[in-house]
Amino acid sequence: MVSELAVALGLVLVIEGILPFAWPSGWRAAARKASETAEPSLRIMGLSMMLIGTVVVSIAR
């Protein structure tokens, strides 16, 4: 269980690092726009991402 969690965390870091590596200017613009987005909208987006991720993981297992 712990090793699976470590693998999942590692994959998240790899995936999160793709855009800043491949397209730094676009990533910076997206981060700037996200920082200007209202907090409730960011919370809804984060919740949506968590729910979609949970569905994907449950389907994959």
mmCIF file of the N, C-alpha and C atoms, coordinates in Angstrom:
data_MODEL
# 
_entry.id   MODEL 
# 
loop_
_atom_site.group_PDB 
_atom_site.id 
_atom_site.type_symbol 
_atom_site.label_atom_id 
_atom_site.label_alt_id 
_atom_site.label_comp_id 
_atom_site.label_asym_id 
_atom_site.label_entity_id 
_atom_site.label_seq_id 
_atom_site.pdbx_PDB_ins_code 
_atom_site.Cartn_x 
_atom_site.Cartn_y 
_atom_site.Cartn_z 
_atom_site.occupancy 
_atom_site.B_iso_or_equiv 
_atom_site.pdbx_formal_charge 
_atom_site.auth_seq_id 
_atom_site.auth_comp_id 
_atom_site.auth_asym_id 
_atom_site.auth_atom_id 
_atom_site.pdbx_PDB_model_num 
ATOM 1   N N  . MET A 1 1  ? 0.823   -1.195 0.000   1.00 0.00 ? 1  MET A N  1 
ATOM 2   C CA . MET A 1 1  ? 0.000   0.000  0.000   1.00 0.00 ? 1  MET A CA 1 
ATOM 3   C C  . MET A 1 1  ? 0.867   1.259  0.000   1.00 0.00 ? 1  MET A C  1 
ATOM 4   N N  . VAL A 1 2  ? 1.884   1.293  0.842   1.00 0.00 ? 2  VAL A N  1 
ATOM 5   C CA . VAL A 1 2  ? 2.754   2.465  0.910   1.00 0.00 ? 2  VAL A CA 1 
ATOM 6   C C  . VAL A 1 2  ? 3.531   2.626  -0.393  1.00 0.00 ? 2  VAL A C  1 
ATOM 7   N N  . SER A 1 3  ? 3.979   1.525  -0.966  1.00 0.00 ? 3  SER A N  1 
ATOM 8   C CA . SER A 1 3  ? 4.729   1.623  -2.218  1.00 0.00 ? 3  SER A CA 1 
ATOM 9   C C  . SER A 1 3  ? 3.823   2.096  -3.363  1.00 0.00 ? 3  SER A C  1 
ATOM 10  N N  . GLU A 1 4  ? 2.562   1.669  -3.374  1.00 0.00 ? 4  GLU A N  1 
ATOM 11  C CA . GLU A 1 4  ? 1.631   2.150  -4.399  1.00 0.00 ? 4  GLU A CA 1 
ATOM 12  C C  . GLU A 1 4  ? 1.391   3.648  -4.253  1.00 0.00 ? 4  GLU A C  1 
ATOM 13  N N  . LEU A 1 5  ? 1.280   4.119  -3.026  1.00 0.00 ? 5  LEU A N  1 
ATOM 14  C CA . LEU A 1 5  ? 1.099   5.552  -2.773  1.00 0.00 ? 5  LEU A CA 1 
ATOM 15  C C  . LEU A 1 5  ? 2.321   6.341  -3.232  1.00 0.00 ? 5  LEU A C  1 
ATOM 16  N N  . ALA A 1 6  ? 3.508   5.799  -2.985  1.00 0.00 ? 6  ALA A N  1 
ATOM 17  C CA . ALA A 1 6  ? 4.738   6.457  -3.425  1.00 0.00 ? 6  ALA A CA 1 
ATOM 18  C C  . ALA A 1 6  ? 4.814   6.522  -4.951  1.00 0.00 ? 6  ALA A C  1 
ATOM 19  N N  . VAL A 1 7  ? 4.413   5.448  -5.619  1.00 0.00 ? 7  VAL A N  1 
ATOM 20  C CA . VAL A 1 7  ? 4.391   5.432  -7.082  1.00 0.00 ? 7  VAL A CA 1 
ATOM 21  C C  . VAL A 1 7  ? 3.389   6.460  -7.599  1.00 0.00 ? 7  VAL A C  1 
ATOM 22  N N  . ALA A 1 8  ? 2.220   6.519  -6.988  1.00 0.00 ? 8  ALA A N  1 
ATOM 23  C CA . ALA A 1 8  ? 1.201   7.487  -7.406  1.00 0.00 ? 8  ALA A CA 1 
ATOM 24  C C  . ALA A 1 8  ? 1.703   8.914  -7.228  1.00 0.00 ? 8  ALA A C  1 
ATOM 25  N N  . LEU A 1 9  ? 2.335   9.203  -6.118  1.00 0.00 ? 9  LEU A N  1 
ATOM 26  C CA . LEU A 1 9  ? 2.884   10.533 -5.876  1.00 0.00 ? 9  LEU A CA 1 
ATOM 27  C C  . LEU A 1 9  ? 3.963   10.865 -6.901  1.00 0.00 ? 9  LEU A C  1 
ATOM 28  N N  . GLY A 1 10 ? 4.817   9.902  -7.190  1.00 0.00 ? 10 GLY A N  1 
ATOM 29  C CA . GLY A 1 10 ? 5.853   10.109 -8.194  1.00 0.00 ? 10 GLY A CA 1 
ATOM 30  C C  . GLY A 1 10 ? 5.270   10.405 -9.561  1.00 0.00 ? 10 GLY A C  1 
ATOM 31  N N  . LEU A 1 11 ? 4.216   9.680  -9.943  1.00 0.00 ? 11 LEU A N  1 
ATOM 32  C CA . LEU A 1 11 ? 3.569   9.931  -11.229 1.00 0.00 ? 11 LEU A CA 1 
ATOM 33  C C  . LEU A 1 11 ? 2.922   11.310 -11.275 1.00 0.00 ? 11 LEU A C  1 
ATOM 34  N N  . VAL A 1 12 ? 2.331   11.727 -10.179 1.00 0.00 ? 12 VAL A N  1 
ATOM 35  C CA . VAL A 1 12 ? 1.748   13.074 -10.119 1.00 0.00 ? 12 VAL A CA 1 
ATOM 36  C C  . VAL A 1 12 ? 2.834   14.121 -10.349 1.00 0.00 ? 12 VAL A C  1 
ATOM 37  N N  . LEU A 1 13 ? 3.973   13.949 -9.721  1.00 0.00 ? 13 LEU A N  1 
ATOM 38  C CA . LEU A 1 13 ? 5.068   14.909 -9.887  1.00 0.00 ? 13 LEU A CA 1 
ATOM 39  C C  . LEU A 1 13 ? 5.580   14.931 -11.323 1.00 0.00 ? 13 LEU A C  1 
ATOM 40  N N  . VAL A 1 14 ? 5.680   13.770 -11.938 1.00 0.00 ? 14 VAL A N  1 
ATOM 41  C CA . VAL A 1 14 ? 6.125   13.709 -13.335 1.00 0.00 ? 14 VAL A CA 1 
ATOM 42  C C  . VAL A 1 14 ? 5.126   14.422 -14.238 1.00 0.00 ? 14 VAL A C  1 
ATOM 43  N N  . ILE A 1 15 ? 3.852   14.111 -14.070 1.00 0.00 ? 15 ILE A N  1 
ATOM 44  C CA . ILE A 1 15 ? 2.817   14.710 -14.914 1.00 0.00 ? 15 ILE A CA 1 
ATOM 45  C C  . ILE A 1 15 ? 2.746   16.222 -14.681 1.00 0.00 ? 15 ILE A C  1 
ATOM 46  N N  . GLU A 1 16 ? 2.823   16.651 -13.428 1.00 0.00 ? 16 GLU A N  1 
ATOM 47  C CA . GLU A 1 16 ? 2.782   18.077 -13.120 1.00 0.00 ? 16 GLU A CA 1 
ATOM 48  C C  . GLU A 1 16 ? 4.006   18.811 -13.662 1.00 0.00 ? 16 GLU A C  1 
ATOM 49  N N  . GLY A 1 17 ? 5.099   18.119 -13.838 1.00 0.00 ? 17 GLY A N  1 
ATOM 50  C CA . GLY A 1 17 ? 6.317   18.765 -14.325 1.00 0.00 ? 17 GLY A CA 1 
ATOM 51  C C  . GLY A 1 17 ? 6.419   18.862 -15.835 1.00 0.00 ? 17 GLY A C  1 
ATOM 52  N N  . ILE A 1 18 ? 5.528   18.188 -16.557 1.00 0.00 ? 18 ILE A N  1 
ATOM 53  C CA . ILE A 1 18 ? 5.612   18.186 -18.016 1.00 0.00 ? 18 ILE A CA 1 
ATOM 54  C C  . ILE A 1 18 ? 5.402   19.587 -18.589 1.00 0.00 ? 18 ILE A C  1 
ATOM 55  N N  . LEU A 1 19 ? 4.331   20.268 -18.197 1.00 0.00 ? 19 LEU A N  1 
ATOM 56  C CA . LEU A 1 19 ? 4.050   21.586 -18.773 1.00 0.00 ? 19 LEU A CA 1 
ATOM 57  C C  . LEU A 1 19 ? 5.113   22.638 -18.466 1.00 0.00 ? 19 LEU A C  1 
ATOM 58  N N  . PRO A 1 20 ? 5.558   22.794 -17.220 1.00 0.00 ? 20 PRO A N  1 
ATOM 59  C CA . PRO A 1 20 ? 6.604   23.804 -16.999 1.00 0.00 ? 20 PRO A CA 1 
ATOM 60  C C  . PRO A 1 20 ? 7.900   23.493 -17.747 1.00 0.00 ? 20 PRO A C  1 
ATOM 61  N N  . PHE A 1 21 ? 8.168   22.217 -17.983 1.00 0.00 ? 21 PHE A N  1 
ATOM 62  C CA . PHE A 1 21 ? 9.370   21.848 -18.722 1.00 0.00 ? 21 PHE A CA 1 
ATOM 63  C C  . PHE A 1 21 ? 9.208   22.116 -20.213 1.00 0.00 ? 21 PHE A C  1 
ATOM 64  N N  . ALA A 1 22 ? 8.063   21.686 -20.765 1.00 0.00 ? 22 ALA A N  1 
ATOM 65  C CA . ALA A 1 22 ? 7.859   21.765 -22.204 1.00 0.00 ? 22 ALA A CA 1 
ATOM 66  C C  . ALA A 1 22 ? 7.394   23.138 -22.685 1.00 0.00 ? 22 ALA A C  1 
ATOM 67  N N  . TRP A 1 23 ? 6.647   23.860 -21.861 1.00 0.00 ? 23 TRP A N  1 
ATOM 68  C CA . TRP A 1 23 ? 6.047   25.127 -22.283 1.00 0.00 ? 23 TRP A CA 1 
ATOM 69  C C  . TRP A 1 23 ? 6.029   26.105 -21.107 1.00 0.00 ? 23 TRP A C  1 
ATOM 70  N N  . PRO A 1 24 ? 7.204   26.591 -20.687 1.00 0.00 ? 24 PRO A N  1 
ATOM 71  C CA . PRO A 1 24 ? 7.274   27.428 -19.484 1.00 0.00 ? 24 PRO A CA 1 
ATOM 72  C C  . PRO A 1 24 ? 6.479   28.737 -19.579 1.00 0.00 ? 24 PRO A C  1 
ATOM 73  N N  . SER A 1 25 ? 6.467   29.369 -20.739 1.00 0.00 ? 25 SER A N  1 
ATOM 74  C CA . SER A 1 25 ? 5.746   30.644 -20.835 1.00 0.00 ? 25 SER A CA 1 
ATOM 75  C C  . SER A 1 25 ? 4.235   30.430 -20.725 1.00 0.00 ? 25 SER A C  1 
ATOM 76  N N  . GLY A 1 26 ? 3.723   29.384 -21.351 1.00 0.00 ? 26 GLY A N  1 
ATOM 77  C CA . GLY A 1 26 ? 2.304   29.076 -21.245 1.00 0.00 ? 26 GLY A CA 1 
ATOM 78  C C  . GLY A 1 26 ? 1.916   28.667 -19.840 1.00 0.00 ? 26 GLY A C  1 
ATOM 79  N N  . TRP A 1 27 ? 2.781   27.916 -19.194 1.00 0.00 ? 27 TRP A N  1 
ATOM 80  C CA . TRP A 1 27 ? 2.520   27.490 -17.817 1.00 0.00 ? 27 TRP A CA 1 
ATOM 81  C C  . TRP A 1 27 ? 2.488   28.699 -16.887 1.00 0.00 ? 27 TRP A C  1 
ATOM 82  N N  . ARG A 1 28 ? 3.411   29.629 -17.098 1.00 0.00 ? 28 ARG A N  1 
ATOM 83  C CA . ARG A 1 28 ? 3.460   30.839 -16.275 1.00 0.00 ? 28 ARG A CA 1 
ATOM 84  C C  . ARG A 1 28 ? 2.183   31.667 -16.466 1.00 0.00 ? 28 ARG A C  1 
ATOM 85  N N  . ALA A 1 29 ? 1.731   31.787 -17.716 1.00 0.00 ? 29 ALA A N  1 
ATOM 86  C CA . ALA A 1 29 ? 0.496   32.534 -17.984 1.00 0.00 ? 29 ALA A CA 1 
ATOM 87  C C  . ALA A 1 29 ? -0.704  31.856 -17.328 1.00 0.00 ? 29 ALA A C  1 
ATOM 88  N N  . ALA A 1 30 ? -0.761  30.532 -17.398 1.00 0.00 ? 30 ALA A N  1 
ATOM 89  C CA . ALA A 1 30 ? -1.862  29.795 -16.776 1.00 0.00 ? 30 ALA A CA 1 
ATOM 90  C C  . ALA A 1 30 ? -1.829  29.955 -15.252 1.00 0.00 ? 30 ALA A C  1 
ATOM 91  N N  . ALA A 1 31 ? -0.642  29.920 -14.673 1.00 0.00 ? 31 ALA A N  1 
ATOM 92  C CA . ALA A 1 31 ? -0.516  30.091 -13.223 1.00 0.00 ? 31 ALA A CA 1 
ATOM 93  C C  . ALA A 1 31 ? -0.935  31.505 -12.816 1.00 0.00 ? 31 ALA A C  1 
ATOM 94  N N  . ARG A 1 32 ? -0.578  32.481 -13.630 1.00 0.00 ? 32 ARG A N  1 
ATOM 95  C CA . ARG A 1 32 ? -0.969  33.868 -13.346 1.00 0.00 ? 32 ARG A CA 1 
ATOM 96  C C  . ARG A 1 32 ? -2.487  34.000 -13.390 1.00 0.00 ? 32 ARG A C  1 
ATOM 97  N N  . LYS A 1 33 ? -3.100  33.410 -14.415 1.00 0.00 ? 33 LYS A N  1 
ATOM 98  C CA . LYS A 1 33 ? -4.554  33.472 -14.544 1.00 0.00 ? 33 LYS A CA 1 
ATOM 99  C C  . LYS A 1 33 ? -5.230  32.759 -13.375 1.00 0.00 ? 33 LYS A C  1 
ATOM 100 N N  . ALA A 1 34 ? -4.679  31.618 -12.970 1.00 0.00 ? 34 ALA A N  1 
ATOM 101 C CA . ALA A 1 34 ? -5.243  30.878 -11.834 1.00 0.00 ? 34 ALA A CA 1 
ATOM 102 C C  . ALA A 1 34 ? -5.159  31.695 -10.552 1.00 0.00 ? 34 ALA A C  1 
ATOM 103 N N  . SER A 1 35 ? -4.079  32.462 -10.399 1.00 0.00 ? 35 SER A N  1 
ATOM 104 C CA . SER A 1 35 ? -3.940  33.277 -9.187  1.00 0.00 ? 35 SER A CA 1 
ATOM 105 C C  . SER A 1 35 ? -4.946  34.422 -9.154  1.00 0.00 ? 35 SER A C  1 
ATOM 106 N N  . GLU A 1 36 ? -5.470  34.787 -10.313 1.00 0.00 ? 36 GLU A N  1 
ATOM 107 C CA . GLU A 1 36 ? -6.460  35.863 -10.391 1.00 0.00 ? 36 GLU A CA 1 
ATOM 108 C C  . GLU A 1 36 ? -7.893  35.339 -10.335 1.00 0.00 ? 36 GLU A C  1 
ATOM 109 N N  . THR A 1 37 ? -8.065  34.022 -10.358 1.00 0.00 ? 37 THR A N  1 
ATOM 110 C CA . THR A 1 37 ? -9.396  33.414 -10.339 1.00 0.00 ? 37 THR A CA 1 
ATOM 111 C C  . THR A 1 37 ? -9.956  33.454 -8.923  1.00 0.00 ? 37 THR A C  1 
ATOM 112 N N  . ALA A 1 38 ? -11.248 33.646 -8.824  1.00 0.00 ? 38 ALA A N  1 
ATOM 113 C CA . ALA A 1 38 ? -11.910 33.711 -7.515  1.00 0.00 ? 38 ALA A CA 1 
ATOM 114 C C  . ALA A 1 38 ? -11.743 32.383 -6.771  1.00 0.00 ? 38 ALA A C  1 
ATOM 115 N N  . GLU A 1 39 ? -11.614 32.480 -5.459  1.00 0.00 ? 39 GLU A N  1 
ATOM 116 C CA . GLU A 1 39 ? -11.383 31.298 -4.626  1.00 0.00 ? 39 GLU A CA 1 
ATOM 117 C C  . GLU A 1 39 ? -12.485 30.245 -4.741  1.00 0.00 ? 39 GLU A C  1 
ATOM 118 N N  . PRO A 1 40 ? -13.774 30.632 -4.744  1.00 0.00 ? 40 PRO A N  1 
ATOM 119 C CA . PRO A 1 40 ? -14.817 29.596 -4.898  1.00 0.00 ? 40 PRO A CA 1 
ATOM 120 C C  . PRO A 1 40 ? -14.685 28.815 -6.210  1.00 0.00 ? 40 PRO A C  1 
ATOM 121 N N  . SER A 1 41 ? -14.310 29.489 -7.279  1.00 0.00 ? 41 SER A N  1 
ATOM 122 C CA . SER A 1 41 ? -14.130 28.799 -8.568  1.00 0.00 ? 41 SER A CA 1 
ATOM 123 C C  . SER A 1 41 ? -12.981 27.807 -8.498  1.00 0.00 ? 41 SER A C  1 
ATOM 124 N N  . LEU A 1 42 ? -11.897 28.200 -7.833  1.00 0.00 ? 42 LEU A N  1 
ATOM 125 C CA . LEU A 1 42 ? -10.762 27.286 -7.681  1.00 0.00 ? 42 LEU A CA 1 
ATOM 126 C C  . LEU A 1 42 ? -11.146 26.074 -6.834  1.00 0.00 ? 42 LEU A C  1 
ATOM 127 N N  . ARG A 1 43 ? -11.937 26.301 -5.805  1.00 0.00 ? 43 ARG A N  1 
ATOM 128 C CA . ARG A 1 43 ? -12.379 25.184 -4.963  1.00 0.00 ? 43 ARG A CA 1 
ATOM 129 C C  . ARG A 1 43 ? -13.246 24.203 -5.749  1.00 0.00 ? 43 ARG A C  1 
ATOM 130 N N  . ILE A 1 44 ? -14.153 24.737 -6.569  1.00 0.00 ? 44 ILE A N  1 
ATOM 131 C CA . ILE A 1 44 ? -15.010 23.873 -7.387  1.00 0.00 ? 44 ILE A CA 1 
ATOM 132 C C  . ILE A 1 44 ? -14.161 23.086 -8.381  1.00 0.00 ? 44 ILE A C  1 
ATOM 133 N N  . MET A 1 45 ? -13.177 23.752 -8.989  1.00 0.00 ? 45 MET A N  1 
ATOM 134 C CA . MET A 1 45 ? -12.301 23.069 -9.931  1.00 0.00 ? 45 MET A CA 1 
ATOM 135 C C  . MET A 1 45 ? -11.496 21.977 -9.218  1.00 0.00 ? 45 MET A C  1 
ATOM 136 N N  . GLY A 1 46 ? -10.981 22.267 -8.041  1.00 0.00 ? 46 GLY A N  1 
ATOM 137 C CA . GLY A 1 46 ? -10.226 21.272 -7.279  1.00 0.00 ? 46 GLY A CA 1 
ATOM 138 C C  . GLY A 1 46 ? -11.084 20.082 -6.883  1.00 0.00 ? 46 GLY A C  1 
ATOM 139 N N  . LEU A 1 47 ? -12.313 20.351 -6.451  1.00 0.00 ? 47 LEU A N  1 
ATOM 140 C CA . LEU A 1 47 ? -13.227 19.268 -6.091  1.00 0.00 ? 47 LEU A CA 1 
ATOM 141 C C  . LEU A 1 47 ? -13.545 18.416 -7.313  1.00 0.00 ? 47 LEU A C  1 
ATOM 142 N N  . SER A 1 48 ? -13.779 19.061 -8.437  1.00 0.00 ? 48 SER A N  1 
ATOM 143 C CA . SER A 1 48 ? -14.065 18.328 -9.669  1.00 0.00 ? 48 SER A CA 1 
ATOM 144 C C  . SER A 1 48 ? -12.897 17.428 -10.056 1.00 0.00 ? 48 SER A C  1 
ATOM 145 N N  . MET A 1 49 ? -11.686 17.948 -9.948  1.00 0.00 ? 49 MET A N  1 
ATOM 146 C CA . MET A 1 49 ? -10.502 17.154 -10.282 1.00 0.00 ? 49 MET A CA 1 
ATOM 147 C C  . MET A 1 49 ? -10.371 15.953 -9.350  1.00 0.00 ? 49 MET A C  1 
ATOM 148 N N  . MET A 1 50 ? -10.645 16.153 -8.061  1.00 0.00 ? 50 MET A N  1 
ATOM 149 C CA . MET A 1 50 ? -10.556 15.046 -7.116  1.00 0.00 ? 50 MET A CA 1 
ATOM 150 C C  . MET A 1 50 ? -11.602 13.976 -7.430  1.00 0.00 ? 50 MET A C  1 
ATOM 151 N N  . LEU A 1 51 ? -12.817 14.403 -7.757  1.00 0.00 ? 51 LEU A N  1 
ATOM 152 C CA . LEU A 1 51 ? -13.870 13.436 -8.070  1.00 0.00 ? 51 LEU A CA 1 
ATOM 153 C C  . LEU A 1 51 ? -13.557 12.665 -9.352  1.00 0.00 ? 51 LEU A C  1 
ATOM 154 N N  . ILE A 1 52 ? -13.096 13.366 -10.376 1.00 0.00 ? 52 ILE A N  1 
ATOM 155 C CA . ILE A 1 52 ? -12.725 12.693 -11.625 1.00 0.00 ? 52 ILE A CA 1 
ATOM 156 C C  . ILE A 1 52 ? -11.574 11.723 -11.377 1.00 0.00 ? 52 ILE A C  1 
ATOM 157 N N  . GLY A 1 53 ? -10.585 12.143 -10.611 1.00 0.00 ? 53 GLY A N  1 
ATOM 158 C CA . GLY A 1 53 ? -9.472  11.258 -10.277 1.00 0.00 ? 53 GLY A CA 1 
ATOM 159 C C  . GLY A 1 53 ? -9.914  10.018 -9.530  1.00 0.00 ? 53 GLY A C  1 
ATOM 160 N N  . THR A 1 54 ? -10.844 10.182 -8.603  1.00 0.00 ? 54 THR A N  1 
ATOM 161 C CA . THR A 1 54 ? -11.364 9.048  -7.853  1.00 0.00 ? 54 THR A CA 1 
ATOM 162 C C  . THR A 1 54 ? -12.079 8.067  -8.776  1.00 0.00 ? 54 THR A C  1 
ATOM 163 N N  . VAL A 1 55 ? -12.859 8.595  -9.710  1.00 0.00 ? 55 VAL A N  1 
ATOM 164 C CA . VAL A 1 55 ? -13.559 7.733  -10.674 1.00 0.00 ? 55 VAL A CA 1 
ATOM 165 C C  . VAL A 1 55 ? -12.560 6.991  -11.544 1.00 0.00 ? 55 VAL A C  1 
ATOM 166 N N  . VAL A 1 56 ? -11.543 7.698  -12.034 1.00 0.00 ? 56 VAL A N  1 
ATOM 167 C CA . VAL A 1 56 ? -10.536 7.062  -12.883 1.00 0.00 ? 56 VAL A CA 1 
ATOM 168 C C  . VAL A 1 56 ? -9.808  5.945  -12.140 1.00 0.00 ? 56 VAL A C  1 
ATOM 169 N N  . VAL A 1 57 ? -9.428  6.208  -10.896 1.00 0.00 ? 57 VAL A N  1 
ATOM 170 C CA . VAL A 1 57 ? -8.727  5.193  -10.105 1.00 0.00 ? 57 VAL A CA 1 
ATOM 171 C C  . VAL A 1 57 ? -9.636  3.993  -9.851  1.00 0.00 ? 57 VAL A C  1 
ATOM 172 N N  . SER A 1 58 ? -10.893 4.251  -9.524  1.00 0.00 ? 58 SER A N  1 
ATOM 173 C CA . SER A 1 58 ? -11.793 3.123  -9.249  1.00 0.00 ? 58 SER A CA 1 
ATOM 174 C C  . SER A 1 58 ? -12.065 2.293  -10.502 1.00 0.00 ? 58 SER A C  1 
ATOM 175 N N  . ILE A 1 59 ? -12.135 2.939  -11.657 1.00 0.00 ? 59 ILE A N  1 
ATOM 176 C CA . ILE A 1 59 ? -12.316 2.196  -12.904 1.00 0.00 ? 59 ILE A CA 1 
ATOM 177 C C  . ILE A 1 59 ? -11.065 1.389  -13.228 1.00 0.00 ? 59 ILE A C  1 
ATOM 178 N N  . ALA A 1 60 ? -9.900  1.986  -13.001 1.00 0.00 ? 60 ALA A N  1 
ATOM 179 C CA . ALA A 1 60 ? -8.635  1.315  -13.321 1.00 0.00 ? 60 ALA A CA 1 
ATOM 180 C C  . ALA A 1 60 ? -8.397  0.097  -12.427 1.00 0.00 ? 60 ALA A C  1 
ATOM 181 N N  . ARG A 1 61 ? -8.915  0.120  -11.245 1.00 0.00 ? 61 ARG A N  1 
ATOM 182 C CA . ARG A 1 61 ? -8.718  -1.011 -10.332 1.00 0.00 ? 61 ARG A CA 1 
ATOM 183 C C  . ARG A 1 61 ? -9.781  -2.025 -10.591 1.00 0.00 ? 61 ARG A C  1 
# 
